[in-house]
């Protein structure tokens, strides 16, 4: 499913207004659920969440934080519910990048597992116990701001500064998972990715709620593979246009783009069609290009010449992040 474009308008349209009563009910149920007291894990838990449905940059943020904490000597375990994976359930599963596929464990957990040990489980408390038993000294939850089953020592909300939180209404009238009034008290830091008026408005809100604003940006790593080259870009993300915009802004020549729904499982026929549309005439052929997360759903060898645009998240002020972690994560 792809989020309706009307969600991202500053002012709710007629359809959003009609759906607003349903959104109010949905938001109230989620807000009430968020007040429940969760289980305390044996090690500190950092939650990387977001206010809205859809992509905001949680997984790159989790990877950046995991890399930072590993460098400080922590034994990291990522914890995910394993959305889209057949093995996701109440029994924890440790993701093995050499054995599992995205269809089994989900694309995001498979990507996280390239950085550190990763567990999937719909029961977050059970997943935390499995991670601790495996030797984790700190758990990073990818998503879970609105999930109360596991207590968090530090919660970071990730916001795309270009998208913001849209029309400010709850699902299905807008993108919010719960009213902002219910979410702000549970957030310690706002990770604001990129620049944009919508993001600045949320940053001002964060400051009113004594929430630390951590500015960051997505940094592509292998641009030489696409710069000044004809590419066929495809992505199944919450907001594929962000990926296409990154390619254009960095010199790629987009012969065509194709958007799929977030976590879309690519079929052999779809991959064959992408391969056909890239062509084999040297004068007009295009290079297939996709994202790190999408690459987890493309079988090896299915797209000859596939380029995966690797990205990392860079914090503008790493010291502010380190100070926030030190203040919230206390040992003993």
Secondary structure, DSSP 4 states (H G I P E B T S, - for coil): ----GGGGSSS--HHHHHHHHHHHHHHHHHHHHHTS--BPPSSEEEEEE-SBSS-SSHHHHHHHHHHHHHHTT--EEEEE--TT-TT-SSS-EE--TTT--HHHH-HHHHHHTTTSEEEE-SSHHHHHHHHHHTT-SEEEEES-TT--SB--SEEEEEEETTTTTTTS-BTTTSSBSS-HHHHGGG-SEEEEES--HHHHHHHHHHHHTTPEEEEEEEEES-GGGTTTSEEEEEEESTTHHHHHHHHHHTT-EEEEEEEE-TT----HHHHHHHHHHH-S-TTT--EEEEEHHHHTTS-TTSSTT-EEE-EEEEETTHHHHHHHHHHH----
